[in-house]
């Protein structure tokens, strides 16, 4: 795995971490619970479990816990006791210049990601997630320091009446020659005659722009399967974005808007999300003997 991939996971990404395990409204288990851990389960009554979203694929251990998140066939592998997220395979040989092979992870009693950390003589990385009493993610903080560069990032999520109203974040990146910073504010719209119900409180793809802290690949993967808390009761129809970038002393600003549409399957789980003209498709299987019906648009 090359050095850019390393940055995606630690300094550019992990910005929080991974979605991956018990669910938004998925059934969650504590670390000490001996019952089946329902990672990725969207509907516990029928055992509906997420196996892919767009370019993400998910595999699970026999006991139901999340095993691997693949992004474009690149694996992030989960182990438990010790709780770690590996970059690539657990026993894979790595070039020391690529940085650490894993981050130590901790989870809340609801199964949501609480922290990631790694440190040695060359690298230091930490990420923490905070949730409110309803299980909504409210803040992500990340810091990274390596031999040639450092990175800090923080995102704040605002919830009201069980709806995600706004996300704001800032990042600062430094290396030996220059610095770079950016800030974003995303305000979500809930328009239309009827609100769009989100029966299983999924963290839909339309909600995770804040995962763009860095490249955000691991974070998005975690959110889809509920590792970053519950999604909102209703889904937004669009959002307004404001951004500012500062590079080499020059300031650039801009605004944009996005529209969202959704489709649901017979179990009321998301089957697709449309972001403007981009379609993101969801695929599921069942943890029991039930099989999926033929897919239809």
C-alpha positions in Angstrom: 0.0 0.0 0.0 1.5 3.3 -1.0 2.1 6.4 1.1 -0.9 8.2 -0.3 -3.1 5.4 0.9 -1.5 5.7 4.3 -2.4 9.3 4.4 -6.0 8.5 3.5 -6.4 6.2 6.4 -4.5 8.2 9.1 -4.0 11.7 8.4 -6.4 12.4 5.6 -9.0 10.1 6.6 -9.8 8.3 9.7 -11.1 11.6 10.2 -13.0 9.4 11.9 -13.7 6.4 11.4 -15.1 3.9 10.1 -18.4 3.1 9.9 -18.7 -0.4 10.6 -20.6 -2.4 13.0 -23.8 -2.2 14.9 -26.2 0.2 13.5 -27.9 3.4 13.2 -30.9 2.0 14.3 -29.3 -1.3 13.8 -29.2 -3.5 16.8 -26.1 -2.6 18.9 -24.2 -4.8 21.4 -21.7 -3.8 24.0 -18.1 -5.1 23.9 -18.9 -7.5 26.8 -22.1 -8.8 25.2 -21.9 -12.5 24.3 -25.0 -12.4 22.1 -24.7 -12.2 18.3 -23.1 -8.9 17.3 -25.4 -7.6 14.5 -22.9 -5.5 12.6 -24.3 -4.0 9.5 -27.8 -5.2 10.3 -30.4 -2.8 9.0 -33.6 -4.6 10.1 -33.0 -7.0 13.0 -36.5 -8.5 12.7 -35.7 -10.1 9.4 -31.9 -10.1 9.7 -31.4 -7.7 6.7 -27.7 -6.9 6.5 -25.7 -4.4 4.3 -23.2 -6.0 1.9 -22.4 -3.1 -0.5 -22.9 0.6 -1.1 -21.6 2.0 -4.3 -17.8 1.2 -4.3 -17.9 -0.3 -0.8 -18.2 -4.0 0.1 -18.6 -5.5 3.5 -17.8 -9.0 4.9 -18.6 -10.4 8.3 -17.3 -13.0 10.7 -19.4 -16.1 11.5 -20.5 -14.4 14.7 -21.9 -11.4 12.8 -19.2 -8.9 13.6 -17.8 -6.7 10.9 -14.7 -8.3 9.3 -13.6 -6.2 6.4 -14.6 -3.0 4.5 -13.3 -3.0 1.0 -13.1 0.3 -0.9 -12.3 -0.4 -4.6 -10.9 -3.7 -3.4 -8.6 -2.1 -0.9 -9.3 -3.7 2.5 -9.7 -2.2 6.0 -9.8 -5.2 8.3 -11.3 -5.4 11.8 -10.0 -7.5 14.7 -11.5 -7.7 18.2 -9.8 -8.1 21.6 -7.5 -6.5 20.7 -9.8 -4.1 18.9 -7.9 -2.8 15.8 -8.5 -1.6 12.3 -5.8 -2.9 9.9 -4.7 -1.3 6.6 -4.5 -4.2 4.3 -4.1 -7.7 5.7 -3.1 -8.3 9.3 0.2 -10.1 8.5 1.1 -8.1 5.4 4.6 -6.9 5.1 4.9 -3.1 4.9 7.5 -0.5 4.0 8.3 1.4 7.3 8.0 4.6 5.3 4.3 3.9 4.8 3.6 4.3 8.5 1.7 2.0 10.9 -0.2 -1.0 9.7 -3.1 -0.5 12.1 -4.9 1.8 14.6 -6.2 0.7 18.0 -9.9 1.2 18.2 -12.5 1.6 21.0 -16.3 1.6 20.9 -19.1 2.9 23.0 -21.5 0.5 24.8 -23.8 1.0 21.8 -21.1 -0.3 19.4 -20.3 3.1 17.9 -16.7 4.1 17.2 -15.3 6.0 20.1 -11.6 6.5 19.3 -8.7 5.4 17.1 -5.1 5.8 18.0 -1.6 4.9 17.0 1.9 6.2 18.0 5.5 5.2 17.7 8.8 7.1 17.3 7.7 8.5 13.9 4.0 8.7 13.8 1.2 9.8 16.1 -2.5 9.6 15.2 -5.7 10.1 17.2 -9.4 10.4 16.4 -12.3 10.7 18.7 -16.1 10.7 18.2 -18.7 12.1 20.5 -22.4 11.2 20.5 -25.5 12.7 22.2 -27.9 10.8 24.4 -30.0 9.7 21.4 -27.0 8.1 19.6 -26.4 10.9 17.1 -22.8 11.8 16.2 -22.1 15.3 17.3 -18.4 15.8 16.9 -15.3 14.3 15.3 -11.8 15.4 16.1 -8.6 14.2 14.4 -4.9 14.9 14.7 -1.9 13.4 12.9 1.8 14.0 13.0 4.4 12.4 10.9 8.1 13.0 9.9 7.2 15.5 7.1 3.7 16.7 7.8 0.9 17.2 10.3 -2.9 17.4 10.1 -5.7 18.6 12.4 -9.4 18.4 11.7 -12.7 18.8 13.5 -16.3 18.5 12.5 -19.5 19.5 14.4 -22.9 18.1 13.6 -26.1 19.9 14.7 -29.3 17.9 15.4 -32.7 19.3 16.2 -36.0 17.3 16.5 -34.1 14.1 15.5 -33.0 15.7 12.2 -29.5 16.5 11.0 -29.6 20.2 10.4 -26.0 21.3 9.8 -22.5 20.1 9.5 -19.5 22.4 9.9 -15.8 21.4 9.8 -12.3 22.8 9.6 -9.0 21.3 8.6 -5.4 22.4 8.8 -2.5 20.7 7.1 1.2 21.5 7.4 4.4 20.2 5.9 7.9 21.4 5.7 7.2 24.0 2.9 3.6 25.1 3.1 0.3 25.1 4.9 -3.3 24.5 3.8 -6.6 25.0 5.4 -10.3 24.6 4.5 -13.7 25.1 6.1 -17.1 23.9 5.1 -20.7 24.5 6.2 -23.5 22.3 5.0 -27.1 23.2 5.8 -29.7 20.5 5.0 -33.2 21.1 3.5 -36.3 19.2 4.5 -38.8 20.5 1.9 -41.8 19.0 0.1 -45.3 18.3 1.1 -44.4 15.2 3.1 -41.1 14.4 4.9 -39.2 11.4 3.7 -39.2 8.8 6.5 -36.0 7.0 7.2 -37.5 3.8 8.9 -34.2 2.2 9.9 -32.4 5.5 10.8 -29.7 4.8 8.1 -26.9 7.2 7.7 -27.7 7.8 4.0 -25.0 8.7 1.5 -26.6 12.2 1.2 -25.7 12.9 4.8 -22.0 12.2 4.8 -20.4 15.2 3.1 -18.5 15.8 6.3 -16.7 12.6 5.7 -14.7 14.5 3.1 -12.3 15.5 5.8 -9.2 14.3 4.0 -10.3 11.6 1.5 -12.7 10.1 4.0 -12.9 6.6 2.5 -12.8 4.8 5.8 -15.2 7.1 7.5 -17.8 6.8 4.8 -17.5 3.0 4.9 -18.1 3.0 8.7 -21.1 5.3 8.6 -23.0 3.2 6.1 -23.0 0.3 8.5 -23.8 2.4 11.6 -20.5 2.7 13.3 -20.9 6.4 13.6 -24.3 6.5 15.3 -27.9 6.8 14.2 -29.1 8.6 11.2 -32.0 11.0 11.3 -35.7 10.2 11.5 -36.4 11.8 8.1 -34.1 12.3 5.1 -33.2 15.7 3.6 -34.3 16.7 0.1 -31.1 18.8 -0.5 -28.4 20.9 1.0 -26.7 24.2 0.7 -22.9 24.3 0.9 -20.5 27.1 1.7 -16.7 26.6 1.6 -13.4 28.4 2.1 -9.9 27.3 1.2 -6.6 29.0 2.2 -3.5 27.9 0.3 -0.2 29.8 0.1 -1.9 32.9 1.6 -4.6 32.9 -1.0 -8.3 32.6 0.0 -10.9 30.9 -2.2 -14.6 30.8 -1.4 -17.6 29.3 -3.0 -21.2 28.0 -2.7 -23.1 25.1 -4.2 -26.4 23.2 -3.8 -27.4 19.6 -4.1 -30.7 17.8 -4.5 -31.4 14.3 -3.1 -33.8 11.5 -4.1 -34.3 8.1 -2.5 -35.6 4.6 -3.2 -36.5 1.9 -0.7 -36.8 -1.9 -1.0 -39.7 -4.1 0.4 -38.1 -4.1 3.8 -38.1 -0.3 3.9 -34.3 -0.1 3.7 -32.6 2.2 1.3 -32.1 0.8 -2.2 -30.6 3.9 -3.8 -29.7 7.5 -3.1 -29.6 10.1 -5.9 -27.3 13.1 -5.3 -28.0 15.4 -8.2 -27.5 13.0 -11.1 -25.3 10.5 -9.3 -26.9 7.2 -8.3 -25.6 5.3 -5.2 -26.9 1.7 -5.0 -27.3 -0.4 -1.8 -27.2 -4.2 -1.6 -28.2 -6.5 1.2 -28.3 -10.1 2.3 -30.0 -11.9 5.2 -28.3 -13.4 8.2 -30.9 -16.2 8.4 -32.3 -18.5 5.7 -34.3 -15.9 3.8 -33.1 -15.0 0.3 -33.4 -11.7 -1.4 -36.0 -11.2 -4.1 -34.8 -10.4 -7.7 -33.5 -6.8 -7.7 -35.8 -4.3 -9.4 -35.3 -0.6 -10.1 
